[in-house]
């Protein structure tokens, strides 16, 4: 999720987001604005803006006259969001087979190659960023702004759930194989092959999340 020229609130939001994903701020606990601003050596105005960004992403729940809470969605809520995300990714794969430029496909494949080359060396969160950029690049290659906007909104809601899945690094071979199958299908402009690989990939995502919740219903630690 690389982004340049970030505003201060966006930079603050990025750091808090990473802390949430790593489990430093546990689900269901308050995010204390004043203390966090002091710790990060920023004023409360950009901190409030950062919290609003995180609230739009579904990572933080705002409360009137009280500290916001770190979101703690139920497994059912996550599963419902995955159903929508699955439909959006399948549509993006179909459209990308028709609309993606050669440059789009080169970019998608380059992200996959980078992931394969660095999988064992990268921090889990950095690897997760590359993984999400791979999926977002496919949606961007569909060249449908409405689809991209909707996809990003649901992807943001599933940040932590997808990170919990990605943090189970035993999935290395499967993830790289399925990503490779997606790239091969896009190169051949074969929507059926792309759809098959995407379905398998997202089914594994849901299985990983269900397993994580069964192991730890609060899923507060990664």
N, C-alpha and C positions, 0 to 999 in steps of 0.2 A: 504494500500500500504506500509506495513512495510518493511523497508530495513535497514540492518545493514552495518557497515563498509563503510559509505558513504564518498566520497571525499569532500573536501571543496566546489568545484563548485556544486556538487550534493546537499549539504546541503543548499547552497545559493539558488539554483534553487527551492528547496522544499519550502523554506520560501516565495519566490516571488510568486510561484505557488499558495500557500494558500492565499496570499494577493490579487492575481488576482481573485481567486474564491470568496473571501469575498467582492469584489468590491472596495477594497482600491485603486487599480490601475484600472481605468475605461477603457472599450474598446475604442480604437481609440486615446488614449492619449499616449504621449511619455514616455518611461521608461528611465529616465536620469541616465546613467551609473555612472557618477562621484558622483552625489548626493546620489544615492542609496548605492554605495559602502561606502561612508563616514557614512551614517546612520547605515549601518550594521557592520561598523568597519572592513572592509576587503579591500584588495588591488584591483586594477582594473583588474588584470590578472585573478583571479578566478571569478570575476564578469562577465568578458567577456565570460568565459567558461560557466558560469551558463546561461547567455543569449542565448548562442548557443544551450544549452540543451532545453531551453524553445521554441526556434525557431523551433527545430526539432519536438516538440510536437504540434506546431501550435498555441501556446499561445502568441507568440511574432513574429512580422514581422520585419526582418532586413532591414535596409536602408543604402546605401553607404554614408559614411561621415555625417550621421545624426543619432539622437537617434532612437533606435528601437521603434516600436509602439506596444501597447497592441492590439492583434488581435480582430477584430470586424466582425466575419463572419455573412453573411446574413442568414435569416431563410431558404432560398432555399439551401444554402450551407450545413447547418446543416441537413436539411431533406435528402439531397443526402447522406451524411455520415451515417445517421441513417439507410438508406436502405442497405448500405454495412454492417454495424454492425449487422443488423438483420440477414442477410444471414450467417454471420460468427458465430453468437451465435447459430442459428438453427443447423448449421453443427456441431458445438462443442457439442451441446446436443445429437445429433444423435451418434456421435463418442464416447462420454463419456458413453452412454448406453452400448456400446460394449466393450470399452477398459478400463474404469475406474477400478482401484483396490478398494478393500474394504477400504483401508486406504484413498484413494482419496475421497470416498463417506463420510467417517467419518469426514474428514477435511471440506468438503463442508457443511455438516450438522452442524458441530461445529460452523462454521462462522454464519450460519443462526440462531442457538440458541443464540449465543452471541448478534447478532443484535436484536433479539426479547427481550432478557433480559435487554438490555441497551437502547432501542430505546428512551424512554422518558427522560432518564437522560443525554445522551450524547449531546455535542455540535454538531450542524448540520454538520460541516465539518468532525469531527471525525466519525460521523455516515455514512457520504458519503464514507469515506475511507473503512469502513467495507463493505458497499454495493458493492463497486467496487472490493474488494478482493473476494467477493462471486462469482461474474460473472467471474473474472479472474481464480479462482480455477476450475470452470467448464471447461473452455477452456484448462487449464493445464491438466485436467483429460482426455481430448481427446487424449493426447499423440501424438500430431502432431506439431512438431516445426515450420513448415511453417505456419500453421494456427495460432499458438500462436503469432508469430512475426507480422503477418498481423493484427491480432486482437488488439495487443497492440498499433500499430501505429494508428489505427482508434479510439481506446478508448482515446488515448492521445488528438486527435483532438477534441474529444467531452467532454473533462474534464468539461469545464465551462457550456456547455449546460446541461450535466447530473446533474451537481451541482445545476443549476437553477431549474431543475425538483425536485431533492431530497430535496431542501430547502422548498418546499411546503409540510410541515409535515402533512397536512390533509390526505395525502395518506397512513398513517401508516398501517391501517388494510388491505388495498389492497396490499401493498408491501409485508407485512409479509405473507398474504395468498398465493400470487403468488409465492413467494420464497418457501413456504412450499410445494406447488404443484409441483414445479420443483424438489425439493429434493425427494418427494414421487415418482415421475416418474423415477428419476435416480435410486432409491433403487429398483424399480420393473423392471429396464432395459426396460422401456417402452418409446421408442422414440416418439410415438404419443402423449402421455400425456405430455412429456417434451416440445415438440414443441408447443402444445396448450397453455401451461402456459407461455412459453417464448414469443410467439406472443402477448398474452394479455398484458404481462409486457412491451414489447417494444412499443406497440400501446399506452399504457398509458403514457409512457415516451414522445412520440412525441406529444400527446395531451397536456401534461403539458407544453412542450416547446412552442408550438403554442399559448397556452393561455397566457404564460408569455410575449411573443413578442407582442401579441395583446394588453395586458395591458400596456406594456412599450416597444415600438419598439426598443429602444436602449438597453434594458435589461442590463443597466449599474449598477443597484442596485439589491442586493439580499435581 
